[in-house]
Amino acid sequence: MTRPEKPWINPYLGGVLLGLVLFAAFFITGNGLGASGGFQRIWAWLEDVVASGHVDRTGYLAAYAGGDKNPLDLWIVPLLIGVPVGGFLSSWFSGRFKVRTGKGPNISVRTRWAAAFVGGTIMGFGARFARGCTSGQALSGGAVLSVGSWAFMFAMFAGGYAVAWFVRKLWT
């Protein structure tokens, strides 16, 4: 069952809509957008199901799920679940849903998946060390003019441009 493919949204309109969503998030929840804290809460919940004694004895995990705390009882968990659901629905209704692996001509699908896994793992650890993911830092922190978030954005783009030179042949 294929749907006719609709054109992409105008990027300026998309930026305005993202800004409105960010404003609504601040207004309704008192928090901005971000996802890394939701992953930590889901992980703490899973660990609490399997080894609740360990969670209660580990200070870091106990802050999320110690005793009778419910780590899933925070706005970020439904947000984290809603992002892929919303992405799927958006791609479905726009006629763009496809199961495929985006890659350049000089890289295999297996290598692309391995690189994505390694890069995602590094970004996940980095997000925990930085106490926030790129969306939380760049969008939410940048929107409230946080100096650290702006420094992060400049460093992230500079790092991306620096690394792009080394991996360019995988994509061209």
HUMOCOR-V248662 format. One line per field, one symbol per residue. ss: DSSP state (H for helix, E for strand, C for the rest). phi: phi as a letter, one per 20 degrees, with the letter a starting at -180 (. if undefined). burial: + if it has 16 or more other ideal C-beta (glycine too) atoms within 10 Angstrom, else -. A space follows every 10 residues. Layout:
ss = ???
phi = ???
burial = ???
//
This chain:
ss = CCCCCCCCCC HHHHHHHHHH HHHHHHHHHC CCCCCHHHHH HHHHHHHHHH CHHHHHHCHH HHHHHCCCCC CCCCHHHHHH HHHHHHHHHH HHHCCCCCCC CCCCCCCCHH HHHHHHHHHH HHHHHHHHHC CCCHHHHHHH HHHCCCHHHH HHHHHHHHHH HHHHHHHHHH CC
phi = .ddffefffg ffffffffff fffffffedm ceercfffff fffffffffe bfffffedgf fffecfmdfd feebgfffff ffffffffff fffemdfbeb dfbefdbeff ffffffffff fffffffffe mrefffffff fffelfffff ffffffffff fffgffdfff dd
burial = ---------- ---------- -+--+----- -+++++++++ ++-++-++-- ----+--+-- ++-+++--+- ++---++-++ ---------- ---------- --+---+--- ---------- ------+--- -+++++++++ +++-----+- -++------- ---------- --
//
